[in-house]
Amino acid sequence: MQTAMNLISNQHRDGGSLLPVTDPGNPDDVLGHISAADKSLTDEATASAHDAWRGWKKTDPATRGEKLLQAAEQVEAAHEPIARLTTSENGMPIATTRAELTLALSGMRFFIEEAASFSFSDTVEENADWVTRIKKSKGVIACIVPWNAPIVLTLQKVLPALLTGNTVVVKPSPLASLGVTQILEIIAEALPDGVLNIVQGDIESGRALSESPLVRMLSFTGGGSTAKHIMRSAADNLKHVHFELGGNDPALVLDDADPAEAATTLMQAAFRKSGQYCFAPKRIYVADTIYDSFMMYAKKALAEMNIGHQLQENTAIGPLISSSQRDAVRALLQQAAQAGATITEMHRDDQLPEKGWFMKPALVTGVAADHPIVLEEPFGPILPVLSCSSTEDMIYEANRTEYGLGSSVWGSEKQAAAIAAELEAGFTFINRTAVTPFGYRHLPFGGVKQSGIGRENTAEVFDEFVQLHAIHGSRPSFFE
């Protein structure tokens, strides 16, 4: 049994209490514990990071990249045990976690390569005047990361922050801290003491980070309600905030789309993590001319997906993260049924594992477009599918929520691209639901409205973690 410890100046530190980490696919199985930090220990971690920043910010950028590349190689060597541990604690199918760890390692190398060509300063001149613009690190960056994709979502914050000369304190989710803590410890060991620190816990350590005057920026991925609390705390010392928040991503299936391809791909994407990821397709609007055909293929695709424990190789739909999350999703589904919606559960009761927070995936039809199951983010294996008579209706319905993370449009490329440009979203896929390696390099990840502030991934992410300092001078004639 493992314990995720706090790490301050590359030294393990005990917290004030131990919190259990259980397997959501078998809640009787305690996988380990986290040693939760109190405010005093969290403040010590931020002080350590602040002290280390004085030296790290002056470290040659090439040297920073070399140290992190060495760490990436060591993480890769521990790929499979880390993937299995992470899957055990967060309930995601093992194939999904392996793919995410591979993506995270690719991302580490991408950030290191891009940082090598990042311009930290430039100078412009005109006659006797000159201005030098310097991009400097901000200082201590606190990263608060979620449980549903802890590895990739942590590293796409930590790597750009470190490569631009900041120091970092990471607080993993208490629901899935064991695997990502192992990765962070490997990275920290390759760096000077205090450059990368870890604090475990939940509300107390998170609040201490958001209130700390030594933290210059807080990067958070998670729910909007938590982000609002962080923003209020951050206001006292005007620290920068960087948020990647929830989404209620619409999929628009046009009348010239291939219903079989669209339905099959959307079912795989919507239920890939039992709906528990931010840019999952969470509501589908289908042209009425192909609605019946789409539903036929959707039901077929969903019925063929295996439900099972996340470590089984053939599992497509695993458990929800907790009993409370399952209860919340079930309540939303029941509310829709009471309002007259048709609920089509795609598996029998005897196909669910006996233990664990499993739930039968369900398609919801005949529901009002303004029902909460459509307008809110359910974060579970339920999917409303609505029929639309025009593309104008689709666009209106897609844009009517306060979310604006991802989206997708299905149909002929020209028509789909034109409609994509009308959507209020941070990004839109055309006839797909996931980022390719090419997209990872070029598609900034983040949302509009209440889905986020700032962007991650691509070379643009480095500008999130630096601040500008401009120096203006001139050369008087008597100096020439």
C-alpha positions in Angstrom: 0.0 0.0 0.0 1.4 3.4 -1.0 1.2 6.8 0.6 1.4 10.0 -1.4 3.6 12.3 0.6 4.2 16.0 0.5 7.5 17.0 -1.1 9.2 20.2 0.0 12.7 21.0 -1.2 13.0 17.4 -2.4 12.3 16.1 1.1 9.2 14.0 1.9 7.1 15.5 4.7 4.2 14.1 6.7 0.9 16.0 6.7 -1.5 16.3 9.5 -3.8 13.4 8.5 -4.0 10.4 6.2 -6.8 10.2 3.7 -7.6 6.9 2.0 -7.5 6.4 -1.8 -10.0 3.7 -2.9 -10.7 1.9 -6.2 -14.0 3.3 -7.6 -14.4 0.0 -9.4 -14.1 -1.9 -6.1 -14.6 0.6 -3.2 -13.6 -2.0 -0.6 -10.0 -1.9 -2.0 -7.9 0.8 -0.4 -5.1 1.5 -2.8 -3.1 3.8 -0.5 -3.3 7.1 1.4 -2.4 10.7 0.9 -0.7 12.6 3.7 -2.8 15.8 3.7 -1.0 19.1 4.3 -2.3 21.8 6.5 -1.9 25.5 6.0 1.5 25.6 7.8 3.0 22.9 5.6 1.5 24.4 2.4 3.0 27.8 3.3 6.3 26.1 3.8 6.1 24.6 0.3 5.4 28.0 -1.2 8.3 29.6 0.7 10.6 26.8 -0.6 9.5 27.5 -4.1 10.0 31.2 -3.7 13.5 30.8 -2.4 14.4 28.4 -5.2 13.0 30.8 -7.8 15.9 33.2 -7.2 18.3 30.7 -8.8 16.0 28.9 -11.2 14.9 32.0 -13.0 18.6 32.7 -13.8 19.3 29.2 -15.1 20.0 29.0 -18.8 16.8 27.9 -20.6 18.8 25.2 -22.4 19.8 23.8 -19.1 16.2 23.8 -17.8 15.2 21.8 -20.9 18.0 19.3 -20.5 17.0 18.6 -16.9 13.4 18.1 -17.8 14.2 15.9 -20.8 16.2 13.6 -18.5 13.1 13.4 -16.2 10.9 12.6 -19.2 13.1 9.6 -20.0 12.8 8.3 -16.4 9.0 8.7 -16.4 8.8 6.8 -19.6 10.7 3.9 -18.1 8.0 3.6 -15.4 5.1 3.9 -17.9 3.1 0.7 -17.3 3.1 0.6 -13.4 2.2 4.3 -13.3 -0.6 3.8 -15.8 -2.1 0.8 -13.8 -1.9 2.7 -10.5 -3.6 5.8 -12.0 -6.3 3.7 -13.6 -6.9 1.9 -10.3 -7.5 5.1 -8.4 -9.5 7.2 -11.0 -11.6 4.5 -12.7 -10.6 5.3 -16.3 -10.2 2.3 -18.6 -6.6 1.1 -18.7 -6.2 1.7 -22.5 -7.3 5.3 -22.0 -4.8 5.9 -19.3 -2.0 4.3 -21.3 -2.8 6.6 -24.2 -2.9 9.7 -21.9 0.4 8.9 -20.4 1.9 8.5 -23.9 0.3 11.8 -24.8 1.7 13.4 -21.7 5.3 12.2 -22.4 4.9 13.4 -26.0 3.8 16.7 -24.6 6.8 17.0 -22.3 9.1 16.6 -25.3 7.0 19.0 -27.3 7.2 21.7 -24.7 11.0 21.2 -24.3 11.5 21.5 -28.0 9.3 24.6 -28.3 10.9 26.3 -25.3 14.3 26.1 -27.1 13.1 28.5 -29.7 11.0 30.7 -27.4 12.2 34.3 -27.5 12.6 35.7 -24.0 13.6 39.2 -25.3 13.7 41.3 -28.4 14.7 44.9 -29.2 13.3 47.4 -31.6 15.1 50.6 -32.7 14.2 53.7 -34.6 16.8 56.5 -35.0 18.2 57.1 -31.6 15.3 55.4 -29.7 15.2 51.7 -28.6 12.9 49.5 -26.6 13.9 46.1 -25.2 11.0 43.8 -24.3 11.8 41.1 -21.8 9.6 38.1 -21.0 10.3 37.2 -17.3 9.1 34.4 -15.2 6.3 35.3 -12.8 7.6 33.5 -9.7 5.8 30.8 -7.8 3.0 29.1 -9.8 0.5 26.9 -7.9 -1.1 24.2 -10.0 -4.3 22.5 -8.7 -5.2 19.6 -10.9 -8.1 17.2 -11.2 -8.6 13.4 -10.9 -10.0 12.5 -14.3 -6.8 12.9 -16.4 -4.3 13.8 -13.7 -1.1 13.1 -15.6 -1.6 14.9 -18.8 -3.5 17.8 -17.1 -0.7 18.2 -14.6 2.2 18.1 -17.0 0.7 20.6 -19.5 0.8 23.1 -16.6 4.0 22.1 -14.9 6.3 21.9 -17.9 5.6 25.3 -19.5 5.8 26.9 -16.0 9.2 25.4 -15.3 10.6 26.0 -18.7 9.9 29.7 -18.5 11.8 30.0 -15.2 9.0 29.7 -12.7 9.0 27.4 -9.7 5.9 25.3 -8.9 3.8 23.9 -6.1 1.4 21.2 -7.3 -1.7 20.0 -5.4 -3.1 16.8 -6.9 -6.7 15.7 -6.4 -7.1 13.6 -3.3 -9.1 11.2 -5.4 -6.2 10.3 -7.7 -2.9 11.4 -6.3 -0.8 8.3 -6.2 0.2 7.9 -9.8 0.8 11.6 -10.6 2.8 12.0 -7.4 5.2 9.4 -8.6 5.7 11.3 -11.8 6.2 14.6 -10.0 8.7 13.1 -7.7 10.8 11.8 -10.6 10.7 15.3 -12.2 11.6 17.0 -8.9 14.6 14.8 -8.4 16.1 16.0 -11.7 15.7 19.7 -10.5 17.3 21.8 -7.8 15.7 21.7 -4.4 12.5 23.6 -4.1 11.9 24.1 -7.8 9.0 21.6 -7.9 7.1 20.9 -4.7 4.0 18.8 -3.9 1.3 19.4 -1.3 -1.4 16.8 -0.8 -4.9 17.4 0.5 -8.2 19.0 -0.4 -9.8 22.2 0.8 -7.3 23.4 3.4 -4.2 23.1 1.2 -6.0 24.5 -1.8 -7.2 27.5 0.1 -3.7 28.1 1.5 -2.3 28.2 -2.0 -5.0 30.6 -3.3 -4.5 32.9 -0.4 -0.7 32.8 -0.2 1.0 36.2 -1.1 4.0 34.3 -2.4 2.0 32.6 -5.1 2.0 34.9 -8.2 -0.3 32.7 -10.3 -2.7 29.9 -9.8 -3.4 27.5 -12.6 -6.5 25.4 -11.9 -8.4 22.7 -13.9 -11.7 21.6 -12.4 -15.2 22.9 -11.8 -16.5 26.4 -12.1 -17.8 26.7 -8.5 -14.3 26.0 -7.2 -12.8 28.4 -9.7 -15.0 31.2 -8.4 -13.8 30.5 -4.8 -10.2 30.6 -6.0 -10.8 33.9 -7.8 -12.3 35.5 -4.7 -9.3 34.4 -2.6 -6.8 35.5 -5.3 -8.4 38.9 -5.5 -6.9 39.9 -2.1 -3.4 40.0 -3.6 -4.3 40.3 -7.2 -2.6 37.1 -8.2 -3.0 35.9 -11.8 -5.4 33.1 -12.5 -5.4 30.5 -15.3 -8.5 28.3 -15.4 -9.4 25.3 -17.6 -13.0 24.6 -16.4 -16.0 22.5 -17.3 -17.7 22.2 -20.7 -21.1 21.1 -22.0 -19.8 20.4 -25.5 -22.4 20.3 -28.3 -22.1 18.1 -31.3 -24.0 19.3 -34.4 -24.8 16.6 -36.9 -25.8 18.2 -40.2 -28.2 16.8 -42.8 -25.3 15.8 -45.1 -23.4 13.9 -42.4 -22.8 10.2 -42.5 -25.1 9.1 -39.7 -23.3 5.8 -39.1 -19.8 7.4 -38.8 -21.1 10.3 -36.7 -23.1 8.1 -34.3 -20.4 5.5 -33.8 -17.6 8.1 -33.2 -19.8 10.3 -30.9 -20.9 7.3 -28.8 -17.3 6.3 -28.3 -16.3 9.8 -27.3 -19.2 10.6 -25.1 -18.9 7.5 -23.0 -15.1 7.0 -23.2 -14.6 7.9 -19.5 -18.2 7.4 -18.5 -18.6 11.0 -19.7 -16.2 12.2 -17.0 -14.0 14.6 -18.9 -14.4 18.3 -19.8 -14.6 18.1 -23.6 -16.7 15.0 -24.0 -19.6 15.5 -26.3 -22.4 16.0 -23.8 -25.4 17.0 -26.0 -26.1 16.2 -29.6 -28.2 18.1 -32.1 -29.1 16.1 -35.2 -30.8 17.3 -38.4 -34.3 15.9 -38.4 -33.9 14.4 -41.8 -31.3 11.9 -40.5 -32.4 11.7 -36.9 -33.9 8.2 -37.0 -31.0 6.8 -38.8 -28.5 8.4 -36.4 -30.4 7.0 -33.4 -30.3 3.5 -34.8 -26.6 3.5 -35.2 -26.1 5.2 -31.9 -28.0 2.6 -30.0 -26.1 -0.2 -31.8 -22.7 1.3 -31.0 -23.5 1.9 -27.4 -25.0 -1.6 -26.8 -21.7 -3.1 -28.1 -19.5 -1.3 -25.5 -18.3 -3.4 -22.5 -18.9 -2.2 -19.0 -16.4 -3.5 -16.5 -13.6 -2.9 -14.0 -11.1 -0.3 -15.4 -8.1 -2.7 -15.4 -9.8 -5.2 -17.7 -8.3 -4.8 -21.1 -11.7 -4.9 -23.0 -13.5 -2.3 -20.8 -14.9 0.6 -22.6 -17.1 2.1 -19.8 -15.7 2.0 -16.3 -17.1 3.3 -13.0 -17.9 6.8 -11.9 -15.4 8.3 -9.5 -17.6 8.1 -6.4 -21.0 7.2 -5.1 -21.9 10.9 -4.7 -21.2 11.6 -8.4 -23.2 8.6 -9.4 -26.1 9.8 -7.2 -26.0 13.2 -8.8 -26.1 11.9 -12.4 -28.9 9.5 -11.5 -30.9 12.4 -10.0 -30.5 14.4 -13.2 -31.7 11.4 -15.2 -34.7 10.9 -13.0 -35.6 14.6 -13.3 -35.6 14.3 -17.1 -37.8 11.2 -16.9 -40.3 13.0 -14.7 -40.4 15.8 -17.2 -41.5 13.4 -20.0 -38.1 12.5 -21.6 -37.5 9.0 -22.9 -34.6 7.3 -21.2 -33.0 4.4 -23.1 -30.6 2.5 -20.9 -28.3 0.5 -23.1 -27.4 -2.4 -20.8 -29.1 -4.8 -18.4 -28.7 -4.7 -14.6 -27.0 -8.1 -14.7 -24.3 -6.6 -17.0 -23.1 -4.3 -14.3 -20.3 -5.4 -12.0 -21.5 -6.3 -8.5 -19.2 -3.7 -6.8 -18.2 -0.3 -7.7 -19.8 3.0 -8.8 -21.1 1.7 -12.1 -24.1 3.1 -14.0 -25.8 2.0 -17.1 -25.2 4.4 -20.0 -28.3 6.1 -21.2 -29.5 8.0 -24.2 -32.1 10.8 -23.4 -34.6 11.7 -26.1 -37.8 13.7 -26.2 -36.4 16.2 -23.8 -37.0 20.0 -23.8 -34.0 22.0 -25.2 -33.9 24.1 -22.0 -34.0 21.2 -19.5 -31.1 21.0 -17.0 -29.9 17.7 -18.5 -29.2 19.6 -21.7 -28.0 22.9 -20.4 -25.9 21.6 -17.4 -22.7 19.5 -17.4 -23.8 16.1 -16.1 -20.3 14.5 -16.0 -21.6 11.0 -16.3 -22.7 8.4 -18.8 -25.9 10.1 -20.0 -26.4 11.8 -23.3 -29.3 13.9 -24.6 -30.0 13.7 -28.3 -32.3 16.4 -29.9 -33.7 16.7 -33.3 -33.4 20.1 -35.1 -35.1 21.4 -38.2 -32.5 23.9 -39.3 -28.8 24.7 -38.9 -29.9 28.1 -37.4 -31.7 26.2 -34.6 -28.6 24.1 -34.0 -26.3 27.1 -33.7 -28.7 28.8 -31.3 -29.1 25.7 -29.1 -25.3 25.1 -29.1 -24.6 28.6 -27.9 -27.3 29.1 -25.3 -25.4 27.7 -22.3 -22.8 29.5 -20.2 -20.2 27.0 -21.2 -17.9 27.3 -24.2 -15.1 24.8 -24.1 -15.1 22.4 -27.1 -17.6 21.4 -29.8 -17.9 19.4 -33.0 -19.7 19.7 -36.3 -20.4 16.7 -38.6 -21.1 17.0 -42.3 -19.5 18.2 -45.5 -16.3 20.0 -44.7 -17.2 23.4 -46.2 -20.6 23.6 -44.6 -19.3 22.2 -41.2 -16.4 24.7 -41.2 -18.8 27.6 -41.8 -21.0 26.6 -39.0 -18.1 25.9 -36.7 -17.1 29.6 -37.0 -20.5 30.6 -35.5 -20.1 28.6 -32.3 -19.1 30.1 -29.0 -16.3 27.8 -28.1 -12.6 27.6 -27.5 -12.2 25.0 -30.2 -14.3 23.0 -32.6 -13.6 19.6 -34.3 -14.8 18.8 -37.8 -15.9 15.2 -38.2 -13.9 14.1 -35.2 -13.9 14.4 -31.4 -10.2 14.3 -30.4 -6.9 16.1 -30.9 -4.4 14.5 -33.3 -0.7 14.8 -32.7 -0.8 17.7 -35.3 -3.6 19.3 -33.4 -1.8 19.0 -30.1 1.0 21.1 -31.5 -1.3 23.8 -33.1 -4.6 23.8 -31.2 -4.6 26.0 -28.1 -6.7 24.3 -25.5 -9.1 26.3 -23.4 -12.6 27.8 -23.3 -14.7 31.0 -23.4 -17.5 32.2 -21.2 -17.5 30.2 -18.0 -15.3 27.4 -19.4 -12.0 29.1 -18.7 -9.4 31.9 -18.7 -6.3 31.4 -20.7 -5.0 28.5 -22.9 -2.9 25.4 -22.6 -0.8 23.4 -25.1 0.9 24.8 -28.3 3.7 27.3 -28.1 1.2 30.1 -27.0 1.1 28.5 -23.5 4.5 30.0 -22.6 3.0 33.5 -22.7 0.6 32.5 -20.0 3.5 31.9 -17.6 5.6 35.0 -18.3 5.2 38.8 -17.6 6.5 41.6 -19.8 9.2 44.1 -18.7 9.9 46.8 -21.3 13.1 49.0 -21.1 13.1 52.2 -23.2 16.2 54.2 -23.9 17.6 56.6 -26.4 21.1 57.7 -27.5 21.6 61.4 -27.1 23.8 63.0 -29.8 26.6 63.7 -27.3 26.9 60.0 -26.6 27.4 59.2 -30.2 
